[in-house]
């Protein structure tokens, strides 16, 4: 923004009094009698605010308010109201209200809730536009928290791409691996370009293929446990006792035949990993297997199944994460 002109030359939009009715004034804290500037939104709502709060929050506003101040009746390009300059902006009142509450001290207002994705996008874009770095950081932390990402990874991806946020784009893409390759419709899908959507699909497929390398050889299991004595439960052994559960004829691990239920667990897990290539898939598969083994009612297998399988899941999931982390999401920023 140039600093060589007056406030009136730096307005975000023009307000046509012939088109718009009288501006609406908002309630506290944006109607303070001692405010020193008015921000007028695109839907014709006036916010009486303090320049100091905005200047401390944003170098954009600091520069704007350092420009020559208009005097009533002397600057035809700047509207005055109640002796205060009116600065029209392109954001609507809901967006500005949320944005300002982040800028004001906690003694005057609390940080607003961020419950609707479409609204959050507008606030985030406005924070970037006005160089409100702390506000942008706060929104990023709230929006891209594990709780939100776990339930709305594709919506978060759409927002991250719209705002061109590199770290959040990659993080959202990683969480999207928990969902099917072909997603269900969601409100923000129109924000994703066909190029980005294809890139996400390609990333998903590459991750699914990358983790299948673990299926080709179980050397990663042998390398972790070192000997079959460390995993007797895979072979149905407990204190020298062999349980009666069916054993596989396939020799894959430590040159020994393992239990059929463990082989089925591995096969099912790798099949699901093609569609959902992430650590979450491993843990969900382990949970299901634990319940199935307990239903078999084998005292040897059931005695410590939850403990040994969860430990195995941690190692398995770590390997999956390592392979997925090597896959690149090819998008531009």
Secondary structure, DSSP 8 states (H G I E B T S, - for coil): --SSS-GGGG-SS---TTTS-S-EE--TTTB-TT--EEEE-TTSEEEEE-HHHHHHH-HHHHHHHTS----TTT-TTS-EETTEEEEE-SS-HHHHHHHHHHHS-TTT--------HHHHHHHHHHHHHTT-HHHHHHHHHHHTSHHHHHH-HHHHHHHHHHTT-HHHHHHHHHHHTTS-SS----GGGGGS-HHHHHHHHHHHHHHHHHTTHHHH--HHHHHHH-SGGGGGGGGTEETTEE--S-EEEEEEETTEEEEHHHHHHHHHHHHHHHHS-SHHHHHHHHHHHHHHHHHHT-HHHHTTHHHHHHHHHHHHHHHHHHHHHTS------
